[in-house]
Amino acid sequence: MPQENPIDPSALNRQALEAHPSFASTLSNGLAVLGCFGTGQPWLGNKDIAERLGLSKPTVSRLAFTLIALGYLRRDRQTGKYQLGPAVLSLGYPLLSQLTIRQVAADDMRALAVHAGGPISIGTRDRLQVVYVETVQGKESNATRPGIGSSRPLLRTAIGRALLHGEEPAERAALQQRLAQALPDDWQRYGENALQAGEQIARQGFCIATGDWRPTLAAVAVSMRGPVGGMRLAFNLTLPSYATSEAQLRDDLGPRLVDLVRTAEQKLGQIHAEPVAD
């Protein structure tokens, strides 16, 4: 008989999650191994992974053996270190291919990126962080461009705050509680700015963050008003601090980004409203 009120695993803290009888620790550890690989260190050895995850080297070796066999890791024979394998791409592609918003908004994103001189990105929330699912650059290229799959802090970024305030009130309150418990230092330092972002969004449709993520960056962000494919999404525009001002973000780029997102919502609604042909 189905459970009447199933627990949302993403709402549990780490300690409660690991204590739950349905939690599969081996699967969790295997996925954690994959999560160790970032753009900064593409090759990692058993010792590197063991130290990062607090696992024994034999445990890491067994996990790596399985991941190599399934194509999620590959091993360099000379160094014995591991790198992500091509099977990882097959995990993300179906999700990205279902996000029609990436195609719907592409032309408008490119036009605004050219106007602003900085990238326009789309992100979604992954637990207590933001993950980018699309980035469009104008003619210029700069260091502010986030790659697809890269992550940013939820509390410290404009796009993270837009996603936070795009949630329903009950979910937002639960998220704020989890952020305060899991990241007490960040919450104490940036929590007030994150809450004030909600006031900005209510007043003008977008929020601005300058210097909280990186001192050299400024950003404006807008959340979509409803989920897309079951996911909450937000758009942001990021520029070097020296290349913009709060007045430009507030009076020009913010309103333009709101128009872009609302137009994308309309186009997406039209696509989904079209009858299916016989």
C-alpha positions, -999 to +999 in steps of 0.1 A: +000+000+000+016+034-010+028+056+018+004+085+024+030+112+032+063+100+016+094+117+030+112+140+006+149+128+008+162+162-004+147+178+027+166+157+051+199+168+066+229+145+061+227+128+095+190+121+091+195+109+056+222+084+065+201+070+094+171+064+072+165+027+064+160+034+027+194+052+023+219+032+002+253+041+015+273+023-012+254+041-040+259+074-021+297+068-018+299+059-055+282+091-065+303+110-040+334+097-058+322+112-091+314+144-073+351+148-063+361+156-099+359+192-108+374+215-135+403+223-113+416+188-107+405+164-135+428+136-123+426+121-088+441+091-071+429+068-044+445+088-017+431+121-030+395+107-031+399+089+003+410+121+020+382+142+005+355+117+014+368+102+046+368+067+032+395+041+033+417+036+002+405+000-003+369+012-003+377+039-029+395+012-050+364-010-050+341+019-059+365+030-086+367-005-101+329-006-104+327+030-119+354+021-144+336-010-155+304+010-160+322+038-180+318+065-154+356+067-146+387+059-166+421+051-152+455+063-164+478+032-165+510+052-158+499+073-129+470+051-116+448+082-113+412+085-124+393+108-146+356+111-154+345+088-182+322+094-211+292+076-195+289+106-171+277+126-202+249+102-208+235+110-173+232+147-179+221+148-216+185+135-212+179+162-186+194+190-207+176+178-238+142+180-221+148+217-211+132+233-241+136+267-224+172+266-236+161+267-272+131+290-266+152+317-250+184+313-269+180+342-294+169+367-267+197+356-244+223+362-271+209+396-279+209+407-242+244+392-238+256+413-267+240+444-253+253+439-218+288+426-227+284+396-204+269+361-203+233+352-197+228+319-178+200+296-167+204+277-134+185+254-111+188+245-075+206+213-065+201+210-027+219+241-013+237+252-044+230+264-079+238+243-110+240+260-144+222+243-173+228+269-200+251+299-207+250+321-237+278+345-245+277+376-268+306+385-291+328+391-262+342+365-239+352+371-203+361+352-171+325+356-157+311+329-180+300+298-160+301+265-177+272+241-179+272+219-149+293+243-128+279+252-094+276+283-073+265+290-037+228+295-032+231+322-005+258+343-020+247+347-056+219+366-073+207+335-092+207+315-060+186+341-042+162+343-071+158+306-070+153+307-032+125+333-035+110+315-065+100+287-042+066+284-025+066+300+010+067+267+029+096+253+008+114+286+011+111+287+048+124+251+050+153+259+027+163+289+048+163+267+079+185+241+062+209+269+050+212+283+085+219+248+099+242+235+072+261+268+065+259+288+097+289+311+089+275+319+054+240+324+068+253+348+094+272+368+069+249+367+038+215+356+052+202+392+055+212+400+020+195+369+008+163+379+026+165+415+012+167+400-023+131+388-018+121+425-012+139+435-044+121+408-064+087+418-050+094+454-058+111+452-092+110+416-104+147+410-100+175+410-074+211+423-076+242+409-059+275+427-059+306+412-044+291+385-022+301+356-045+333+372-057+344+408-050+351+414-087+316+403-099+281+419-101+250+401-112+213+405-116+188+375-116+152+367-123+133+335-115+107+319-137+072+321-121+066+283-124+086+251-126+098+239-160+099+201-163+094+199-126+124+222-119+126+258-107+148+278-130+163+313-129+182+335-153+211+357-145+234+382-161+269+385-147+295+412-153+328+423-139+322+450-112+343+475-130+322+472-162+288+481-147+272+500-119+243+494-096+223+520-114+228+502-148+218+469-132+188+484-116+176+507-144+186+489-176+199+454-173+175+442-146+143+453-165+157+438-197+163+405-180+127+405-166+114+411-201+135+382-214+122+358-188+086+368-192+088+365-230+104+330-226+075+320-203+050+331-229+068+312-257+071+281-235+034+283-226+025+286-263+045+255-271+030+234-243-005+247-252-003+235-288-025+205-296-007+173-304-012+164-341-029+131-349 
